Amino acid sequence: MKLEQIEREEQIGKEFLGRKASRVVEFKPGDSASTFEAYYAADTFLKSLGYETGSMCGLDPIGFAHNCDYVAKWYNLSSSDKNSLDGIVLQMGGFREGSVLVVFFNEPHK
């Protein structure tokens, strides 16, 4: 099995960190996945849509925003900064080997 990109429509409207999701995409690594395969796929996906992504810091969420030059690590973001993000990237089983969820709070840019 190879890397899968799965639309998680059942997650739309669910709250993630206090905000409702408008779209959720899971990146699931394949059986013989390389290290951080799902994370890199999610990052490439977001960049192709014009988003800037924050830096990874352990298992913390990673924020992303459109029309932004820089997104700080999660622990450096204020509550206001977190509320202005277009979405977050979450790990499911660790960024290194696990699946990754891309959660959009605002309608995705194309």
Backbone as CSV, one residue per row, in Angstrom:
resi,resn,N_x,N_y,N_z,CA_x,CA_y,CA_z,C_x,C_y,C_z
1,MET,0.836,-1.176,0.000,0.000,0.000,0.000,0.888,1.249,0.000
2,LYS,0.491,2.263,-0.785,1.250,3.507,-0.842,0.520,4.606,-0.080
3,LEU,1.134,5.767,0.023,0.557,6.909,0.717,-0.856,7.182,0.203
4,GLU,-1.787,7.425,1.134,-3.159,7.736,0.766,-3.524,9.145,1.222
5,GLN,-4.284,9.835,0.386,-4.858,11.133,0.730,-6.365,10.913,0.784
6,ILE,-6.966,11.064,1.977,-8.361,10.700,2.182,-9.147,11.910,2.690
7,GLU,-10.210,12.271,1.982,-11.109,13.331,2.456,-11.942,12.753,3.597
8,ARG,-11.950,13.406,4.735,-12.684,12.939,5.918,-13.935,13.802,6.114
9,GLU,-14.930,13.603,5.238,-16.154,14.406,5.268,-16.915,14.253,6.583
10,GLU,-16.773,13.111,7.240,-17.468,12.895,8.517,-16.926,13.798,9.632
11,GLN,-15.770,14.411,9.393,-15.148,15.293,10.388,-15.560,16.760,10.217
12,ILE,-16.245,17.095,9.103,-16.663,18.475,8.857,-17.643,18.895,9.950
13,GLY,-17.413,20.049,10.525,-18.252,20.563,11.602,-17.786,20.148,12.988
14,LYS,-16.898,19.180,13.061,-16.352,18.754,14.348,-15.395,19.829,14.859
15,GLU,-15.325,19.957,16.180,-14.425,20.948,16.770,-13.028,20.375,16.973
16,PHE,-12.047,21.154,16.551,-10.634,20.861,16.763,-10.042,22.078,17.453
17,LEU,-9.583,21.910,18.667,-9.003,23.003,19.448,-9.953,24.186,19.538
18,GLY,-11.237,23.884,19.693,-12.235,24.922,19.896,-12.772,25.590,18.647
19,ARG,-12.376,25.126,17.463,-12.862,25.712,16.208,-13.431,24.619,15.319
20,LYS,-14.456,24.956,14.551,-15.113,23.965,13.703,-14.388,23.800,12.371
21,ALA,-14.271,22.546,11.962,-13.586,22.214,10.708,-14.515,22.408,9.515
22,SER,-13.976,22.999,8.443,-14.729,23.125,7.195,-14.305,22.046,6.191
23,ARG,-13.115,21.494,6.394,-12.602,20.396,5.558,-11.514,19.699,6.354
24,VAL,-11.450,18.366,6.234,-10.406,17.588,6.895,-9.870,16.580,5.891
25,VAL,-8.555,16.571,5.734,-7.890,15.646,4.819,-6.861,14.846,5.614
26,GLU,-6.928,13.528,5.501,-5.952,12.666,6.172,-4.906,12.210,5.164
27,PHE,-3.663,12.236,5.586,-2.557,11.679,4.812,-2.070,10.470,5.588
28,LYS,-2.236,9.317,4.991,-1.937,8.050,5.656,-0.725,7.415,4.974
29,PRO,0.356,7.159,5.741,1.568,6.606,5.120,1.349,5.180,4.631
30,GLY,2.121,4.809,3.630,2.056,3.459,3.095,2.799,2.465,3.972
31,ASP,2.732,1.196,3.583,3.369,0.122,4.356,4.877,0.285,4.456
32,SER,5.500,0.694,3.379,6.954,0.870,3.390,7.285,2.362,3.329
33,ALA,6.614,3.116,4.184,6.734,4.576,4.170,8.111,5.033,4.615
34,SER,8.536,6.139,4.034,9.762,6.780,4.493,9.420,7.640,5.712
35,THR,10.422,8.024,6.453,10.227,8.834,7.645,9.568,10.164,7.275
36,PHE,8.562,10.560,8.025,7.806,11.799,7.837,7.058,11.859,6.500
37,GLU,6.781,10.723,5.883,6.134,10.697,4.567,4.786,11.435,4.566
38,ALA,3.928,11.129,5.518,2.606,11.761,5.562,2.726,13.258,5.851
39,TYR,3.624,13.625,6.751,3.827,15.043,7.069,4.285,15.810,5.824
40,TYR,5.275,15.289,5.119,5.780,15.983,3.926,4.706,16.087,2.849
41,ALA,3.880,15.051,2.706,2.789,15.093,1.725,1.778,16.183,2.099
42,ALA,1.448,16.274,3.384,0.514,17.301,3.844,1.091,18.700,3.623
43,ASP,2.371,18.883,3.931,3.033,20.169,3.751,3.048,20.575,2.274
44,THR,3.358,19.643,1.397,3.364,19.909,-0.046,1.963,20.270,-0.535
45,PHE,0.962,19.548,-0.052,-0.437,19.807,-0.389,-0.819,21.240,0.001
46,LEU,-0.497,21.639,1.208,-0.834,22.983,1.677,-0.091,24.063,0.893
47,LYS,1.168,23.846,0.627,1.948,24.831,-0.137,1.396,24.973,-1.559
48,SER,0.896,23.876,-2.147,0.319,23.936,-3.495,-0.964,24.769,-3.519
49,LEU,-1.600,24.921,-2.364,-2.805,25.745,-2.243,-2.479,27.179,-1.823
50,GLY,-1.195,27.488,-1.639,-0.772,28.838,-1.313,-0.668,29.150,0.167
51,TYR,-0.633,28.118,1.004,-0.530,28.331,2.446,0.926,28.311,2.899
52,GLU,1.190,29.077,3.950,2.473,29.025,4.645,2.245,28.170,5.886
53,THR,3.148,27.225,6.138,2.994,26.340,7.291,4.033,26.674,8.353
54,GLY,3.650,26.439,9.602,4.558,26.659,10.711,5.578,25.541,10.825
55,SER,6.463,25.676,11.772,7.501,24.678,12.009,7.002,23.601,12.959
56,MET,7.526,22.412,12.767,7.196,21.297,13.644,7.911,21.471,14.983
57,CYS,7.210,21.098,16.052,7.793,21.121,17.386,7.195,19.964,18.175
58,GLY,7.871,18.844,18.160,7.378,17.661,18.853,6.047,17.213,18.298
59,LEU,5.095,16.968,19.182,3.774,16.503,18.771,2.731,17.624,18.748
60,ASP,3.186,18.883,18.942,2.269,20.024,18.917,1.641,20.182,17.537
61,PRO,0.443,20.773,17.480,-0.148,21.091,16.172,0.766,22.044,15.395
62,ILE,0.578,22.065,14.091,1.311,22.984,13.220,0.265,23.860,12.536
63,GLY,0.384,25.167,12.709,-0.577,26.075,12.103,-0.245,26.366,10.643
64,PHE,-1.278,26.787,9.897,-1.037,27.273,8.533,-1.975,28.426,8.233
65,ALA,-1.502,29.319,7.355,-2.270,30.515,7.018,-1.998,30.923,5.583
66,HIS,-2.989,31.553,4.977,-2.883,32.070,3.619,-2.490,33.538,3.705
67,ASN,-1.787,34.035,2.704,-1.337,35.438,2.675,-0.536,35.799,3.924
68,CYS,0.391,34.935,4.251,1.211,35.103,5.443,2.647,34.731,5.080
69,ASP,3.606,35.486,5.588,5.000,35.191,5.283,5.632,34.191,6.235
70,TYR,5.089,34.109,7.449,5.713,33.261,8.459,4.674,32.831,9.487
71,VAL,4.710,31.556,9.863,3.865,31.042,10.940,4.811,30.450,11.989
72,ALA,4.717,30.926,13.202,5.610,30.482,14.274,5.244,29.069,14.757
73,LYS,6.139,28.497,15.549,5.840,27.229,16.212,4.648,27.424,17.135
74,TRP,3.922,26.348,17.385,2.680,26.411,18.141,2.842,27.112,19.489
75,TYR,3.893,26.768,20.218,4.050,27.334,21.563,4.383,28.820,21.547
76,ASN,4.784,29.359,20.400,5.075,30.788,20.291,3.881,31.599,19.787
77,LEU,2.775,30.931,19.461,1.595,31.637,18.968,0.712,32.070,20.142
78,SER,0.245,33.307,20.095,-0.705,33.777,21.102,-2.083,33.187,20.790
79,SER,-3.021,33.338,21.705,-4.395,32.873,21.464,-4.981,33.563,20.238
80,SER,-4.701,34.841,20.096,-5.175,35.605,18.942,-4.580,35.064,17.641
81,ASP,-3.276,34.771,17.664,-2.613,34.204,16.482,-3.244,32.870,16.112
82,LYS,-3.482,32.018,17.100,-4.067,30.694,16.852,-5.461,30.826,16.242
83,ASN,-6.228,31.817,16.720,-7.581,32.015,16.191,-7.599,32.602,14.787
84,SER,-6.489,33.187,14.346,-6.439,33.754,13.004,-5.900,32.771,11.965
85,LEU,-5.455,31.599,12.394,-4.958,30.591,11.453,-6.089,30.075,10.565
86,ASP,-5.741,29.705,9.337,-6.718,29.081,8.440,-6.919,27.615,8.775
87,GLY,-5.985,27.022,9.497,-6.114,25.617,9.875,-4.902,25.117,10.611
88,ILE,-4.941,23.817,10.899,-3.856,23.166,11.629,-3.551,21.798,11.030
89,VAL,-2.339,21.360,11.272,-1.909,20.006,10.912,-1.723,19.267,12.230
90,LEU,-2.390,18.112,12.355,-2.326,17.300,13.568,-1.724,15.945,13.267
91,GLN,-0.987,15.412,14.218,-0.404,14.081,14.071,-1.339,13.048,14.678
92,MET,-1.332,11.868,14.100,-2.084,10.723,14.615,-1.091,9.563,14.689
93,GLY,-0.459,9.409,15.821,0.566,8.377,15.951,1.967,8.914,15.743
94,GLY,2.124,10.229,15.767,3.434,10.846,15.602,3.676,11.309,14.180
95,PHE,4.299,12.468,14.028,4.604,12.983,12.690,5.609,12.096,11.963
96,ARG,6.489,11.451,12.701,7.554,10.661,12.084,7.022,9.473,11.279
97,GLU,6.120,8.701,11.845,5.661,7.470,11.187,4.144,7.390,10.995
98,GLY,3.390,8.275,11.673,1.935,8.152,11.687,1.228,8.947,10.611
99,SER,-0.096,8.870,10.670,-0.948,9.646,9.773,-0.981,11.100,10.224
100,VAL,-1.380,11.961,9.302,-1.464,13.392,9.562,-2.840,13.877,9.109
101,LEU,-3.483,14.698,9.936,-4.748,15.330,9.565,-4.499,16.792,9.249
102,VAL,-4.999,17.242,8.115,-4.993,18.661,7.762,-6.408,19.152,8.005
103,VAL,-6.558,20.056,8.958,-7.868,20.565,9.360,-7.981,22.022,8.930
104,PHE,-8.923,22.291,8.036,-9.190,23.659,7.592,-10.308,24.230,8.447
105,PHE,-10.123,25.447,8.959,-11.174,26.138,9.685,-11.933,27.070,8.741
106,ASN,-11.247,27.596,7.757,-11.842,28.448,6.739,-11.879,27.660,5.435
107,GLU,-12.749,28.035,4.543,-12.803,27.338,3.263,-11.435,27.382,2.602
108,PRO,-10.959,26.233,2.120,-9.619,26.178,1.511,-9.498,27.056,0.265
109,HIS,-8.333,27.629,0.096,-8.010,28.390,-1.106,-7.663,27.400,-2.208
110,LYS,-7.844,27.811,-3.428,-7.537,26.908,-4.559,-6.491,27.495,-5.439
